[in-house]
């Protein structure tokens, strides 16, 4: 469903205001009324923009933050030395981003926040699938396998669960160098690996 430009602009403004309020006061403390008041709109306007209520608003904030992360990192993805390095860097970058963003970390611990990562009405799943296709093609072109042999939705779900686990688990490697080594040694090989002989 295509949103009108005015409604999209209202949604974007409400997402920005909600993100600010969530950061300032905490995800669980801010009400829809708080967001509407801070944005200078009536609560009914907020409900028209987000008919799913608070869950839809939280999902939109998470989606926006991940899209910003993807957009900010698209340039360096082209400079990476192959699909294994790209997969490792994408996962490490996402883990560090979640760790560094208290709003994202808090939101991903809620069903609505996690749901945002796969919400079909959000542009995020489409962008993640596009990234998966690029990496799957690079994997195949490098004579490797893994990504292209699985459903994109399952691979994306696995990577997102891995990112959330590494980002939110205090026993996971905390220093970036240790995190990168862990991902490179244990996560990436499950996703991109030499071709296995077929029996």
C-alpha positions, -999 to 999 in steps of 0.1 A, spaced: 0 0 0 15 33 -11 12 61 15 4 96 4 34 120 6 17 140 34 10 109 55 45 96 49 59 129 60 37 128 91 48 93 98 85 102 94 81 132 117 63 110 143 91 84 141 118 110 146 99 125 176 93 90 190 129 81 187 140 113 205 115 107 233 124 70 237 160 80 239 154 107 265 129 90 287 131 53 280 112 30 257 86 19 283 81 54 298 68 72 267 32 70 258 15 76 224 1 108 240 36 120 248 47 114 212 17 132 198 21 161 221 58 164 213 51 163 176 24 189 179 -3 166 165 -36 153 179 -36 117 191 -60 108 164 -34 119 138 -9 96 154 -34 67 153 -41 74 116 -4 73 109 1 42 130 -31 22 131 -12 -6 149 -6 17 178 25 16 200 39 -16 185 37 -2 150 55 30 161 83 11 179 87 -11 148 89 20 126 116 35 149 137 2 148 132 -1 110 144 35 105 175 30 127 185 -1 108 179 15 74 201 44 85 228 19 95 226 1 61 226 34 42 257 46 61 276 14 54 267 8 17 298 27 5 323 5 24 306 -27 15 318 -22 -21 354 -20 -8 355 -53 11 377 -81 0 351 -108 -7 319 -122 6 334 -138 38 348 -104 49 316 -86 39 294 -110 60 318 -107 90 318 -69 87 280 -66 83 274 -87 114 301 -69 135 289 -35 124 253 -44 133 263 -58 167 283 -27 175 255 -4 163 230 -22 186 254 -20 215 260 17 209 224 26 205 205 22 238 171 27 220 178 0 195 191 -23 222 159 -17 243 136 -20 213 150 -52 201 142 -68 234 105 -62 227 83 -83 203 74 -51 183 111 -42 179 121 -76 167 90 -78 145 102 -46 127 130 -65 112 106 -86 92 76 -64 89 66 -65 52 51 -30 54 86 -16 62 113 -11 36 138 -29 58 131 -65 48 133 -55 12 167 -38 17 180 -68 37 169 -92 9 186 -70 -16 218 -71 4 214 -109 8 212 -112 -31 243 -91 -36 262 -112 -11 248 -145 -25 259 -135 -60 294 -125 -47 296 -159 -29 288 -178 -60 312 -157 -81 340 -164 -56 334 -201 -60 320 -204 -25 286 -215 -13 262 -211 16 241 -180 12 227 -188 -22 215 -223 -11 191 -210 15 159 -190 15 168 -154 20 142 -150 48 157 -178 68 193 -165 63 182 -129 73 164 -143 103 194 -163 114 218 -133 110 194 -110 129 191 -135 157 229 -138 158 233 -100 159 207 -96 187 224 -124 207 259 -110 203 247 -75 210 226 -82 240 245 -110 257 270 -96 282 291 -128 280 297 -123 242 330 -109 231 329 -71 239 360 -57 223 356 -52 185 387 -72 177 375 -102 197 340 -99 183 353 -98 147 375 -129 154 345 -147 169 322 -139 140 349 -147 115 357 -181 131 322 -193 141 294 -174 124 306 -165 89 318 -201 80 282 -213 85 270 -187 60 299 -186 34 322 -216 29 341 -236 3 319 -258 -19 313 -292 -5 316 -322 -27 282 -337 -36 277 -374 -29 
